[in-house]
């Protein structure tokens, strides 16, 4: 009888040289968890398929380092902001520049796509937040209120609000329809690096360089709880898709938190250094980190991670008993976002500037767009991910396969020791521990190794509510 194979909970997937110079920004596609975009000091934006070594596409046009990149949810558009303050939007399916947006006076620090409309939000070192209509090449509205650089922007799941985090230690919530700030959340004692909306409830999480994560109630506009004791500045957080917990990408570890009351469910050692972004696909969490010109990707098997229940037995946690049991997931404590049933039944309205303030200089836009290019480096991977896009899908899209987990280190050592010597009878079969598919299977018959398939997100569904321009 074969010995059960013990696979790793977390492992390094690959490391690539992403740019000719230092990497300055990166982002994972949240729809598939398989697409990676990197921005570099070489002024390029490169597209990669996770776990494949070759660049799919290289986007040029910026004349200064690319400081921020963001993919929309269908992963068909990408926006990149540069050190000079210019913003470019590319259509990945058509492999061409779509828009050049000019208006910020300093480095672009943060970007986000509106979930139900053709809008992009940008935050800058100049302390301003701008909302852009990418159909009309112009700034729709400018939000003022922060006193230092705006490090992160996130639209709410229903597309009605915008949350911003800044170096001035504050988090702000903006109403897009009224064009004004709804609330300011003080409390952090250091720059706030990241904000993230709960996928269902009126709840916002913020992570700061003060090594804390705060949870904010968006009905009462007050703090719910505060997680302290992070090993370093908090740079990346992500809610589980069902909203049961929050993942924090810490220095060399993944931590899993609850918030009512605050508690740590699990700590997983990953050794990924300063992780820059997180995504979830097929019950696997993908994390990416960069150092100089290299980008490394890591996988955590979430089926082996505690996401609810008792507090993790970890030295960083205190020994206080839980004040109360967490409520079941079926009984949310606060309101749930109302999403439109279709993307054209109720157009998203946003406060807008006058027409004269919306337009970018046409001559500069035209010149920049002529100089911007999308160079397809790997036609096979490009066609697999972005083509074809014209036919309407009649069946559910095929899901990508999970990444196969390697065996534990001691199991790999045992396997090497079990290899037959030249003098041994080679007709006796030796179990191959690397060919078992993921998830873990206990069997005496070797199974073929699953090759990860890179599958695009659904491409032909409407991408959002259009703004009704007055």
ABEGO torsion letter per residue (X at the ends): XBBBBBBBABBBABBBBABABBBABBBBBAAAGABBBBBBAAGBBBBBBBGBABBABBBBGBABBBABBBBBAAGABBBBBBAAGBBBBBBAAAGBBABBBBGBABBBABBBBBAABBBBBBBBAAGBBBBBBAAAGBBABBBBGBABBBABBBBBAAGABBBBBBAAGBBBBBBAAAGBBABBBBGBABBBABBBBBAABBBBBBBBAAGBBBBBBAAAGBBABBBBGBABBBABBBBBAAGABBBBBBBGBBBBBBAOBBBBABBBBAGAEBBABBBBBGGBBBBBBBBEABBBBBBBBAAABBABEBBBBBAABBABBBABBBBBAABBABBBBBBBABAAABBBBBBBBBAAAABBBAAAAAAAAAABBBBBABAAAAAAAAOBAABBBABBBBBBBBBBBBBBAAAAAAAAAABBBAABBAABBBBBAAABBOBBBBBABBBBBBBBBBBBBBAABBAEBBBBBX
